[in-house]
Amino acid sequence: MIANAVFVATLIFLALGIWLAGELRFLIPWRNLIVHEYWRPIAAYCALLFVNILGLTIWIERKFFLRDAGRKLKHLDQEIHSGHSELSEEITAQFGEE
């Protein structure tokens, strides 16, 4: 889940960067001055923006893709403890009766 969130956040971040580069074309004559003087605040802002986008994508993934995970795990647990599954014999042999 984290790898997918990092991938999606990277895509969103790059898309925002490309769009912003197109919108700020009028600053090209001062590019060297801006990068030389303000690279630290720009880098800090970009890092914070990426972390926020990453947090948002993790939240969205948890909200929409892990919605039924608890119900599915409860169903699997009931199936294992009932003894009607092939997995129940393996799990009982490995972990014992709890």
WOLIN-V898228 format. One record per backbone hydrogen bond with DSSP energy under -1.0 kcal/mol. CO is the residue of the C=O (numbers start at 0). NH is the residue of the N-H. E is the energy in kcal/mol with one decimal. If there is no record, write none. Layout:
co | nh | e
CO | NH | E
CO | NH | E
//
This chain:
co | nh | e
0 | 4 | -2.2
1 | 5 | -2.7
2 | 6 | -2.3
3 | 7 | -2.6
4 | 8 | -2.7
5 | 9 | -2.4
6 | 10 | -2.2
7 | 11 | -2.5
8 | 12 | -2.6
9 | 13 | -2.7
10 | 14 | -2.4
11 | 15 | -2.5
12 | 16 | -2.3
13 | 17 | -2.6
14 | 18 | -2.4
15 | 19 | -2.7
16 | 20 | -2.3
17 | 21 | -1.7
18 | 22 | -1.9
19 | 23 | -2.1
23 | 26 | -1.9
24 | 27 | -1.6
26 | 29 | -1.2
27 | 30 | -1.7
29 | 33 | -2.6
30 | 34 | -2.8
31 | 35 | -2.4
32 | 36 | -2.5
33 | 37 | -2.4
37 | 41 | -1.9
38 | 42 | -2.6
39 | 43 | -2.6
40 | 44 | -2.5
41 | 45 | -2.4
42 | 46 | -2.4
43 | 47 | -2.5
44 | 48 | -2.7
45 | 49 | -2.5
46 | 50 | -2.4
47 | 51 | -2.3
48 | 52 | -2.5
49 | 53 | -2.7
50 | 54 | -2.5
51 | 55 | -2.3
52 | 56 | -2.4
53 | 57 | -2.5
54 | 58 | -2.3
55 | 59 | -2.5
56 | 60 | -2.6
57 | 61 | -2.6
58 | 62 | -2.5
59 | 63 | -2.5
60 | 64 | -2.4
67 | 71 | -2.3
68 | 72 | -2.5
69 | 73 | -2.2
70 | 74 | -2.1
71 | 75 | -2.2
72 | 76 | -2.4
73 | 77 | -2.4
74 | 78 | -2.2
75 | 79 | -2.3
76 | 80 | -2.3
77 | 81 | -1.3
86 | 90 | -2.8
87 | 91 | -2.3
88 | 92 | -2.2
89 | 93 | -2.0
90 | 94 | -3.0
91 | 95 | -1.8
//
